[in-house]
Amino acid sequence: MKLGKLFTRVKIAEKFYQYEDMVITENIKMLLCRFLMERKNRIVEIYKKKEGINE
């Protein structure tokens, strides 16, 4: 009985850590996406200045 409880706790802990990893990777994806979008916008602005394009 005690061994069964231990295994149950381990399984719950594993699920919790997997969930935490998913949340962490989602946050990293969002940050990376934001960074890439800002970088792209900056490159576009530099290109427009260089080419003399006005919106």
VENZIWO-V817716 format. One record per residue. OMEGA is omega in degrees with one decimal (NA if undefined). Layout:
omega
OMEGA
OMEGA
//
This chain:
omega
-179.5
179.9
178.3
179.0
-179.9
179.7
178.9
179.5
179.6
-180.0
178.9
179.7
179.7
179.2
-179.3
-179.0
176.9
179.1
178.8
178.6
179.2
-179.6
-179.5
-178.3
176.8
178.8
179.5
178.5
-179.6
179.5
-179.6
178.8
-179.2
-179.9
-178.5
178.7
178.8
-179.6
179.3
179.3
179.7
179.7
179.1
179.1
179.7
-179.8
-179.8
177.9
-177.9
-177.3
-179.1
-179.9
175.8
179.0
NA
//
